[in-house]
Amino acid sequence: VQLVESGGGLVQAGGSLRLSCTASGRTFRSSAMGWFRQAPGKEREIVAFISWNGGSTYYGDSVKGRFTISRDRAKNTMDLQMNNLKPEDTAVYYCAAESRAYGLGYAQANQYAYWGQGTQVTVSS
């Protein structure tokens, strides 16, 4: 089972990036998925999560109104559109998936069984 993130990079403040997470080895079409991030010296924090069917989403307070999470269950992928990026968004971004079926998602990292290796997002001021 593998989750692979892509789309990270260096962008100026105010710019946009789109992260993608592709799953292989098993299907996550019935599992909630989420994006987390971790900056140096800080704990891993929730960015956003999406329910198993895409019907509900949750965003961390710091990204509300700027980031949008989406998923394509048929393609076993999940995206994170990040707009109006700020230097404080700089972090390694991880995608995660639950092992349980039909979940709505959680903000706690320990509720996710599968993790990607992370992709670096750097926002310059």
N, C-alpha and C positions, 0 to 999 in steps of 0.2 A: 504494500500500500504506500502510495507516494502522493504528496501534495507539493506542487512546484509553483512558486511565485515568480512573476516576471513583471517588468514595467518600471522598476525603480530607476533612480538616477539622480542627477543634479539639476535643480531648477531654481530660478530666481523667485524671490518672494512675489506673490501675486499670480504666479504661474499655475499650471495644471499638470497632473500626471494621472495615468490610469494603470492601476495594478490589476493583474489577472492571476488567478489561482486555478491550476489544472490538476485534476485528480486522476490517478491511474491505479490499477490494481484492484479497485473495488468501486462500486458506485455509491455516491453520497446523495443521490437524488431524493432520498427519504430522510436525510439528516440535516439538522441545523448546522450552519457554518458561520464563521466569524473572522474578522480581521483584528489583530492585536498589534501593538507596537511597543518597542522598548528602546529608550534612549540611554546613552551611557550613564551609569550611576543611578538609574531609575528602575522602578519595578515595571514589569510588563503590564500594559493597560489596554482595556478594551477600546477599540476604535468604533466598530459596528458589528452587529450580527444580523442574520436573516434566518427566518424560520424555514422549516423543511420544504414548504411549498412556495416560499417567496411571498407569502401573504402578509407577513409582518416583519418590521425591521426595528432596530434600535441603534441609536448613535450616542457615543460619548459626548458629554457637554461641550468639549473643546472643538468638536468637528461638526456639530449640528449646523445645518444650513450651508456647509461647504463641501461635504463628502456625501457620496451616494453609493450604497451597496446594492448589488444586483446579482442574480445568478441565472444560469441556463441549465436546468436540470437535465435536459436531453444531452447536453454536451459535457455535463459533469464539471462545469466551470463556475467560478465566482469572480466578480470584478469589484473594484473599488475606484470610483471616479473621484479624484481629489482636485478641487478648485480653490482658487484664492489661497494658495499654500503660504504658510508662515514659517519663519525660522524655527519656531518651537515644534513644528511638525517633523523636524529632522529626527529620524529613528530607523531602526530595522523593523520592517513590517512583516508580520507572519500571518499566514492563513491557517485556519484550524477547522476541524470538523468533529462533530459528535459521533460516537459510536451507536447511540440510541436512535431509534427511528421515530419520526413524527414529532420531533421536538420543536419548541419555539425559539430556542437559543438561550444562552446565558452570558452574562457579563464576566463571569469568573473563569479564568484560564483553566482551572483544574477540572472543569466540566467537559473539556474537549480532549478526545483521545488521540487525535491525529493532528500532526503539525508539519508545516513546511519548513524549509531551511532558512527562510527569511530573505528579504530583499531590501537593500539600503535605499532610503530616501533622504536626500540632503537638500535643504532649502537655504539658499544664500540670501543675505539681507542686502 
